[in-house]
Amino acid sequence: MVFIETLCEPIDNLLGGGVESGILTQIYGVAGSGKTSIALQCALNCISKGWKAVYIDADSSFSRIRFLQISSRFKSPDLSRFLLLSPRSFADQSDNIDLIETLAKEGVHLIVLDSVASLYRYSVGIEREENVYFNMELCRQMAVLLHVAEHSDVAAMILNQVRGGAIQNSHMDSVPVADQVVDPWCRVSLRLEKLGDLPRRKAILERHYSRPVGSVEFSLTDLGAS
């Protein structure tokens, strides 16, 4: 078992040391709550240890400017160890995840899927048969990620949106997208919230297989979460 710290001390303490290898950890919340910043910090910390990190940008929202801002917190990180994959369809996402088992044998210690249900959300249709297919495929992707996490001792971070979109305090802001498909595979689930217009954020540990639930506050700035 290995812990990869997010370097946001309140969250690392809440999780018992960081993002744990061997399991799937889900982090979800409204847009701007800090999910991507925490994932990038974790990835940069991973490569600063001499390991490799794979970042699957299924949201098409990866910002090189933001990445470089956060990387300034680290001393000369070897960015060649950071592998960015950019699927443009749900089928592409499936192909990317199927590569993970091979990549895990090449020194990858962290996988980030940002976000797990973005392309899924665009793919599901109104026909029940279509939804069954996409639900089964998303379930298969989760199974592949868990298999790699367990058998290669890799940490897997699953970022997710909420059904309420960007609107916090709606009745759906605490429900992850495709929760009935994704949740059963994740042994840890962390929800992030905004606290008004301030840079303060709240992290709520809703589920952990070995730790008590709880919550902490943290700050989100141009240099990331702390």
C-alpha positions as CSV (number, residue, x, y, z in Angstrom):
1,M,0.0,0.0,0.0
2,V,1.2,3.5,-1.0
3,F,-0.2,6.9,-0.2
4,I,0.3,9.7,-2.7
5,E,-0.3,13.0,-0.9
6,T,-2.4,15.7,-2.5
7,L,-0.3,18.2,-0.6
8,C,-3.5,19.8,0.7
9,E,-2.8,19.0,4.3
10,P,-6.4,19.1,5.6
11,I,-7.5,16.6,2.9
12,D,-4.5,14.4,3.3
13,N,-5.3,14.2,7.1
14,L,-8.9,13.4,6.3
15,L,-8.0,10.6,4.0
16,G,-5.4,9.2,6.4
17,G,-2.3,10.1,4.4
18,G,-3.5,10.9,0.8
19,V,-4.8,8.9,-2.1
20,E,-4.3,5.3,-1.4
21,S,-3.1,2.7,-3.9
22,G,-5.0,-0.5,-4.6
23,I,-8.5,1.1,-4.6
24,L,-10.6,3.6,-6.5
25,T,-11.0,7.0,-4.8
26,Q,-13.9,9.2,-6.1
27,I,-13.7,13.0,-5.7
28,Y,-16.8,14.9,-6.9
29,G,-18.5,18.2,-6.6
30,V,-19.7,21.3,-8.5
31,A,-17.5,23.1,-11.0
32,G,-14.8,25.2,-9.4
33,S,-14.9,23.3,-6.1
34,G,-11.2,22.2,-6.5
35,K,-11.4,18.7,-7.9
36,T,-8.9,19.3,-10.8
37,S,-6.5,21.3,-8.6
38,I,-6.3,18.5,-6.1
39,A,-5.8,15.9,-8.9
40,L,-3.0,17.9,-10.5
41,Q,-1.2,18.4,-7.2
42,C,-1.4,14.7,-6.6
43,A,-0.1,13.9,-10.1
44,L,2.8,16.4,-9.7
45,N,3.7,15.0,-6.3
46,C,3.7,11.5,-7.9
47,I,6.2,12.5,-10.6
48,S,8.3,14.4,-8.1
49,K,8.8,11.1,-6.3
50,G,10.3,9.6,-9.6
51,W,7.1,7.8,-10.6
52,K,4.8,8.3,-13.5
53,A,1.2,9.6,-13.6
54,V,-1.5,9.2,-16.2
55,Y,-4.1,11.9,-16.5
56,I,-7.1,11.2,-18.7
57,D,-8.7,14.5,-19.6
58,A,-12.1,13.3,-20.6
59,D,-13.6,16.8,-19.8
60,S,-11.4,18.5,-22.4
61,S,-10.7,21.1,-19.7
62,F,-7.0,20.5,-19.0
63,S,-5.3,23.9,-18.7
64,R,-1.5,24.0,-19.3
65,I,-1.4,27.4,-17.6
66,R,-3.1,26.0,-14.4
67,F,-0.8,23.0,-14.6
68,L,2.3,25.2,-14.7
69,Q,1.0,27.4,-11.9
70,I,0.6,24.5,-9.6
71,S,3.9,22.9,-10.8
72,S,5.7,26.0,-9.5
73,R,5.2,24.6,-6.0
74,F,7.6,21.7,-6.9
75,K,11.3,21.8,-7.4
76,S,12.1,21.0,-11.1
77,P,9.5,18.2,-11.6
78,D,10.3,15.9,-14.5
79,L,7.2,16.6,-16.6
80,S,8.1,13.8,-19.0
81,R,6.7,11.5,-16.4
82,F,3.3,13.1,-16.7
83,L,1.3,11.4,-19.5
84,L,-1.8,13.3,-20.7
85,L,-4.5,11.4,-22.6
86,S,-7.3,13.4,-24.3
87,P,-10.3,11.2,-25.3
88,R,-12.9,13.0,-27.5
89,S,-15.6,10.3,-27.3
90,F,-16.8,7.7,-24.9
91,A,-15.2,5.1,-27.2
92,D,-11.9,6.9,-26.9
93,Q,-12.2,6.9,-23.2
94,S,-12.7,3.1,-23.3
95,D,-9.5,2.8,-25.4
96,N,-7.5,4.9,-23.1
97,I,-8.6,2.9,-20.0
98,D,-7.7,-0.3,-21.8
99,L,-4.1,1.1,-22.2
100,I,-3.8,1.5,-18.4
101,E,-2.8,-2.1,-17.6
102,T,0.2,-1.8,-20.0
103,L,1.2,1.6,-18.7
104,A,1.0,0.4,-15.1
105,K,3.9,-2.0,-15.9
106,E,6.0,0.9,-17.0
107,G,6.2,2.7,-13.7
108,V,2.8,4.4,-13.5
109,H,1.7,4.9,-9.8
110,L,-1.2,7.2,-10.3
111,I,-4.2,7.3,-12.7
112,V,-6.5,10.3,-12.8
113,L,-9.8,10.1,-14.8
114,D,-11.2,13.7,-15.1
115,S,-14.1,13.2,-15.2
116,V,-15.4,9.7,-15.3
117,A,-18.9,10.6,-16.6
118,S,-18.4,13.6,-18.8
119,L,-18.3,11.7,-22.1
120,Y,-20.7,9.1,-20.8
121,R,-23.2,11.9,-20.1
122,Y,-23.0,13.1,-23.7
123,S,-23.4,9.6,-25.0
124,V,-26.5,8.3,-23.2
125,G,-29.7,8.6,-25.2
126,I,-33.4,8.4,-24.6
127,E,-33.6,4.8,-25.7
128,R,-33.3,2.3,-22.9
129,E,-31.2,-0.1,-25.0
130,E,-28.6,2.7,-25.5
131,N,-28.5,3.5,-21.8
132,V,-28.0,-0.2,-20.9
133,Y,-25.0,-0.4,-23.3
134,F,-23.3,2.7,-22.0
135,N,-24.0,1.7,-18.3
136,M,-22.4,-1.6,-19.0
137,E,-19.4,-0.1,-20.7
138,L,-18.9,2.4,-17.9
139,C,-19.1,-0.5,-15.4
140,R,-16.5,-2.3,-17.5
141,Q,-14.2,0.7,-17.4
142,M,-14.5,0.8,-13.6
143,A,-13.7,-2.9,-13.4
144,V,-10.5,-2.4,-15.5
145,L,-9.4,0.5,-13.3
146,L,-10.0,-1.5,-10.1
147,H,-8.2,-4.5,-11.5
148,V,-5.1,-2.4,-12.3
149,A,-5.2,-0.6,-9.0
150,E,-5.4,-3.9,-7.1
151,H,-2.9,-5.9,-9.1
152,S,-0.3,-3.2,-9.8
153,D,-0.7,-1.3,-6.5
154,V,-1.7,1.9,-8.4
155,A,-3.6,4.8,-6.9
156,A,-6.7,5.6,-9.1
157,M,-8.5,8.9,-8.6
158,I,-11.9,9.2,-10.2
159,L,-13.2,12.8,-10.6
160,N,-16.9,13.2,-11.1
161,Q,-19.5,15.9,-11.7
162,V,-22.8,16.3,-9.9
163,R,-26.2,16.0,-11.4
164,G,-27.0,19.6,-10.4
165,G,-24.2,20.8,-12.7
166,A,-22.6,24.1,-11.6
167,I,-25.5,25.0,-9.4
168,Q,-24.6,24.4,-5.8
169,N,-27.3,24.0,-3.1
170,S,-29.7,22.4,-5.6
171,H,-31.2,19.2,-4.5
172,M,-28.9,17.3,-6.8
173,D,-25.5,18.9,-5.8
174,S,-24.7,16.0,-3.6
175,V,-25.4,13.3,-6.1
176,P,-22.6,12.2,-8.5
177,V,-23.4,11.6,-12.1
178,A,-24.0,7.9,-12.8
179,D,-23.8,7.2,-9.1
180,Q,-25.4,3.8,-9.3
181,V,-22.7,2.7,-11.8
182,V,-19.6,4.4,-10.3
183,D,-20.2,4.4,-6.6
184,P,-20.1,0.6,-6.0
185,W,-16.5,0.5,-7.3
186,C,-15.1,3.3,-5.1
187,R,-14.1,2.4,-1.6
188,V,-13.5,6.1,-0.8
189,S,-15.8,9.0,-1.8
190,L,-15.0,12.6,-1.1
191,R,-17.3,15.5,-1.9
192,L,-16.0,19.1,-2.4
193,E,-18.1,22.2,-1.9
194,K,-17.7,25.9,-2.4
195,L,-18.2,28.2,0.6
196,G,-19.7,31.3,-0.9
197,D,-17.5,33.5,-3.1
198,L,-14.5,33.1,-0.8
199,P,-11.4,30.9,-1.7
200,R,-12.5,28.6,1.1
201,R,-13.7,25.2,0.2
202,K,-15.1,22.2,2.1
203,A,-14.2,18.6,1.7
204,I,-16.6,16.0,3.1
205,L,-15.5,12.4,3.4
206,E,-18.8,10.6,2.8
207,R,-17.4,7.1,2.7
208,H,-14.2,5.3,3.6
209,Y,-13.6,1.6,4.1
210,S,-11.5,2.1,7.2
211,R,-11.8,5.7,8.5
212,P,-14.6,7.7,10.1
213,V,-16.5,10.1,7.9
214,G,-15.9,13.8,8.5
215,S,-15.2,17.1,6.9
216,V,-12.4,19.8,6.7
217,E,-12.0,23.2,5.1
218,F,-9.2,24.2,2.8
219,S,-8.2,27.1,0.6
220,L,-8.1,27.2,-3.2
221,T,-5.8,29.8,-4.9
222,D,-3.8,30.2,-8.1
223,L,-1.2,27.9,-6.7
224,G,-3.7,25.2,-5.9
225,A,-5.3,23.8,-2.8
226,S,-3.9,24.1,0.7
